[in-house]
Amino acid sequence: MNTRRAAAVAALGLMAVGCGSSSPKTAWAPTATGPPGVVRIALAHLLWPLDPAHARTRDEITVARALFPTPLRPGLRPGLCSSWRREGGGWRFRCRHAGAIARELRRTRLGNATVRGNSLLVSDPHAPYVLTEAAAAPPGVPGPFRLISASPTRLLLERNGLKLVILRLAPETALRLFRAGKLDEAPVPLGDLQASLRNLHLKPSVRVQRLLAVDLVAAEPGGALARLPKLRHVYDDTADRADYQALVPELEAPPAESLSPPPKGAKIARAAALAFARARKQIGSLPKVAVRFSVPADPDLAYGQNLLVAAWRDIGLGAYTGKGHADATFERVLAPYPSTAALRQAVGARPFIPISWVVDARLVSSRLQGWREDDLGAVDYSRVRSLASSRSR
C-alpha cells in the first residue's frame, strides 16, 4: 500500500509539472475569441435521444435542463409551477401544464401525482425537491432554450438571441480547441487538473466544483460481494482510496468513507490505515472467491476502477475486470437534488462501497459572464452572457 501510494504521489507530481500527454511543456495564454451572443460548450457525454428521462450523467443533465422545463428550478425557484404549499402528507402546486407534469412523474416513477384544475397534487413529503429533477420535466413543453438543430454529436439551441452550440468531444480534443479560442467551456481532461491549476496563464479559466456525488462500488444482486458481507467489508477496508484520490480527483475531493460528506479537516487517514491492517489479516481466512467487475463505459471511471482492482489483487483478493455476469459495478452516483438523503436514495438498496467524492473541473472562457455551477453540476445558461472577442492575460 505504501509503495503504491508513493507511486501515486510521484505520478501526480509529474502531472503538475506538465508531463502528461495533453499538458503543455511551456505556459500559454488561452485566447478568448468568438462572436458575441454565442456560447460554445464541449461535453464528454451528450444526451441522446433528447428525452429528460434518459439523463443520467452531469453532462446529460446539463443538456436536459437547457432544453426541458422542470416544474421547479434548482434552488427551489419557480419553473412551470409558480407556488406550492403543504397539504396533508404531500404538496399542492399551482402549475402551467399540470397534466403533462403529472404524466411525466408517473412515466419516470418520480411520484404519485394527480391533477385538479391547474393544481398538481403530489403525495411525497420531498415533492418540491423532486420537481427540480431533470427527469421531472415534461418533454413536450417548450423549455428555457429552443432547439434549432440536433444530432448525436452537435446541438444548437437559442433563447432571446443567445445561442448555445453544444458539442460532444473527447476532453483532450476539447482542451486543444479551448486553447485555440474555439470553445468557451470545456472539461479538464483526467490527469490535467493540477497542471492546469498551476499554470498561471490558465488558472483563471479553471473552475472546480465539488459535487454532491460519489464514485462507488455497487454489489450486484446475487454476486459475491452481495452474498458475502464479510468479504465485502474486507474490500471496503482495503480499497486504495489514497491512489484514487491522487490520480482521479487529483486531491481536489476527499475519499468517501460513507455517504455523509466529511467535515472539513477530518482526520480519517489513521483510522483508514488501522482498518486496512485488520482487514488484510482476514484475507487468508476468507473464501477464495473471484469477484468480477463490469467494464464502465466512461473511460475515466474505467481508469479509476483499474486502480482499485489492481490494488485489491496485489493484496491477494480475487478482483478482476471482465465481460459476463458482474459481481459488482463501479459507477458515479449523483444526487438528484441537494440532500444527502437524495444521494442515498439514488444508490438504492444495493450494498455499496464508497470510494471518493466527485469534483467537476471546467475551463471557462473569460468571454462568459454569469457562468456558475452548483453542487449538482447545474449551470443556468439563461443567465450566461458572452462578450465580444477578448484575450486572457
N, C-alpha and C positions, 0 to 999 in steps of 0.2 A: 504493500500500500504506500509506504513512504517513498519507494523508488518511483512508482507511477505518479505520485503527487509531485515529486521533484521534476519529473519529466514534463508534467503538465505546465508547471510554473515556468520552466525553461522555454517551452514552446510558446507560451503566452508572451514571454519577453521578446522572442523573435518576431512575433506578430506586431508588437508595439513599435519596433524599430523599422517596420515596413518590409519584412522578408516574406510576407505572404504572396500568393500568386497574383493577387489583384492590388496589393498595396504599393504605392509609388515609392521609388527609392529617393526621390527628391520632393521637396514641398512644392505644391502647386496651388494656385488660387482658382476656385471654381468660377466659371463665367456664368453670370445670371442674365441670360438673354431670352427673348421671346416676345410675342405680341401681347399687348395688354388685353385683359378680358379672357385669357386662355390659361388654364391650369393643366399641365401635362403630368400625369401621375403614372408611375410604374408600380405594378403589383406582381408578386410572385404567383398568386392564385387569383383567377378571375371567375366570378360567379357565372356558371353556365350549366343548364339553361337558366334564364333570368326568372327565377322563382325564389322569393324570400324564404320559403320553407326549406330550401336546399342550402342556405347559407350556414356554414359551419366554422370556417377559419376567420381570422381577423380580417383578411383581405376580402373574402366573400361577403362578410357582414358590412364592410365599408361600401361595397357596390350596392348591396341591398338597401342600405339606409339612404343612399343618394337617389335611388330610383323609386322606392316604395314608401308611402307614408305610414308611419306607425301611429296607433291610437294616441299614445303619449310619447314624447321625445325624451332622450336621456336627460337625467336630472329632474324627472317628473314635471316637464314642461308641457303645455298643451300641444296636441297634434290634431288628429282628426277629432279627438274628444276635447271639449273646452272646459268641462267642470266634472267633478266627481265627489262622491261622499259615501260614507259607510252606510250600509243598510243590512241589518241582521248580521249574518256571518259572512256576507260578501260586500260588493260595492255596486253602486249605481253610477253610470257615466252618461253624460249628455254628449252625443256624438253625431257628426255627419257620417253617412254611410254605415249606420249601426248594423244593418243586416249583413253587409259584406264583412264587417269585422267579426260578427258572431260566427259566420260560416268559416272564416279563416281560423278562428280559435278552435273550432271543432275539428277542422281539417288537420291542423297541426297538433291537436290534443293538448293545447295550452290551457284550456279551461272550459268549463261548462257555462255557456252564455245563452241568454235569451234576450229578445227584443220586445220592448213596449213603446210604441211610437218612435220617438227619436232617442229613447233611453236604452242603454245597454246594461243588462244585469249580469254580473259575473260572480259566481259563488266560489271565490277564492280569497282568503284574507290578504294575499300578496298581489292581488289583481293589478293595482296601479303600476307596480314594477314589471309584472308580466306583460302589460300592454306597451311597455317600452321596447320589448324584444323585436328584433328584425322579423322573426317568424310570425309576429302578430300582424304584420302589415298586409292588408288585402291587395293582392297583385293587380286587380282590375281597376284600382282607383289611382288617378294621377298623383305622382309623388313630388318631392322637392325639385327634382330635375326632370326635364322632358328628354326621352330617348330619341336621338336623331338617327343613329345607325348602330348596328351591333354585329359582332362576330365573336367566336371563342377567344380571339386574341386582341380585340380592339373595340372599345365602346366610345361613343361620342354623345355627351349629354349637354343640355343647355337650360339655363334659367336666367331670365331677365338680362340677357346679353352676356352672361358669364358662361363660358364653355369649359367642360371637363373632358379631356382626352385621356382615357384610361387604357393602359397597355399592359398586357401580360408579358413580362420579361423576366429572364433569369437575373438574380441580383447582381451578378458580375457584369452582365451586359448593361443593366440599368445604371450601375456606377459609372461606367465609361461614358454613357450618354449624359449623365448628370455633370460630369467633369467638363464635357464639351458644351454645356449650356443648352442641351436639347431636352432636358427634363426639369420639372420644378419640384418633384418629390420622388424619392427612390429609396428602397430598403438598403440598409447597410449589410453587405454580404457577411456570412458566417466567417469569423476569424479576423474581420477588419475593424471591429468596433474600437478596440483600444488604440490601434494605429490611427484611426480617424480622430479620436478624442485628443490625441497628442499632436496632431497636425494643426499648427496654429492657424494656417490658412483655411483649413476645412472645418475646424472645431465649431465656429459659429453656426454652421449648417446642420450639425448633428443634433437631433432631438431624441432623447432616450426617455422612455416612459415605462415604469414597471406596471404590468397589467395584473388584473385580478384573474390570474390563470396559472395553471400548474402543469408541468410536464411530469407524467406519472406512468407507472406500470399498472395495467389493469388485468386482473386474473380472469381469464375466460371461464364461463361455467363448464364444469366437468374437467377442466385442465388441472395439471399437477399442483399449481400454486393455490387454486381454489379448494382442492380436495385435501391438501396437507398444510394446515395452518402453521405448524412448527417450521416446515420448510420455507413457507412464505415469510415468516418472521426473521429467519436467518438471511434470506435475500434482502429483506428490508434493512437489517442492521449492518449488512456488509456492502450495501450499494455505495459505489465510489462517487459520492456527491461532490467531493473536492475536485476531481478531474473534470466532472461535468460542469461545475461552476466556473472553472478556469477557462475551459475551452468552448463552451456553448454560449452562456450569457456573458462570458468574459469578465467575471467578477462584478457585474452590474446588478445581479439578482442573487439573493441568498439561497442556499439549499433549503429544501422543504422537508421538514420532519413530520408535518401534519398539514391539514388544510386550513389551519388558523395562521394568518400572517404573523411572522415572528416580530416581537418588539425590537425597535432599533437598538443595536448594540448588544443583542442577546448573545451570551457566551454558550454556544452549543458544541463547539469543537471537541472539548474534553469529554463530554457525555457521549458524543458520537464515537470517539476513539475507544472508550471503555466498552460500549455496546458492540463495536466491531470485534474487539478481542474476545469477549464472551461468546459471540456468535460463531467465530471461527473455530473455537474449541468444540463446538457442537457438530461440525460438519461430518466428522468421522462416524458419528452415531446415527446420522440421518439415513433414510433410504436412498440408494443410488438411483436418482431419478433424473432423466433428461427433461429439460424444460425448453420447449420450442417457442421462440418469439417470432411473431409475424414481421414481415418487412414493411416499415412505414412508407407510405407514398411520398411524404415530404422528405427531401434529401437531408435537410438539417436535422430532423428527428431521427432519420436513419443513421446519421453520423453519431448523434448522441447515444443512440441505442448500442451502436458498436462499441463505444467506450465502456458502457455498463457491462455488456455481455463479456467483453474481453477480461474485465476485472474480475467478474464472477468466475470465469473459467480458470483464471490464474490462481484462485484460492481453492480450487477443487470442486466447485459446483458445476452441475451439468447443463449450464445455459448454452444455447446456440440459436442462431438465426437461420430460418429456412422456410420453405413453402410447405403447405399442408395444414392440417388442423393445428391451430395455435393454442398453446397453454396460456399465453399472455400476449398483450399488445402494449406497445409504447405509444402514447398519444399525448396531445396537448389539449387540455380541457379549459375552456374559457367560461367564466361566469356570465350568464345571460343578462344579469343586472347587478348593480354594485352591492353585493351582500355575500358574505362568506357562506351563508346558508344556501344561496343560489349556486355557489360553486360546488358544494356538497351534493346538491340535488342534480347538478349536471353530471357528476361522476356516476350517480345511480347506485344500485345495490351491489355492484361487483366489489369484491375485495380489491384493494389497491395499495401500491407502494409509491408515495410521493417522492419525487427526486429533486425538482428545482422550481422555484418561482420563475416567471417569464418576464423578459423585457422586450419591448418593441423599439428598434433603433431605426430612425428615418433620417435621410438627408433632405432638407427643405430649403429651397432657394430663397435668397433674400428678396426676390421679387414678390413673394407671397406675404400678405398681411392678414392677420386674424386666424392663422393656422394654429389650432390647438387640438391635442389628443387627450382623451380622458382615460381613466384606468380600465376601461373596457376596450380601448383601441379605437373609439369612435371619433371621427373628425366631422364637424358640421361644415361642409363645403359651401353651404349657403351663406356663411359668414366670412368666407375667404375672398380676398381681393388680390388680383395680380396686377402689378405695376408694369410700366413700360420697361424696356431693357435697361439693366444697370450692371454694375460689376462689383463682385465681392472683393474686399481688400483686407 
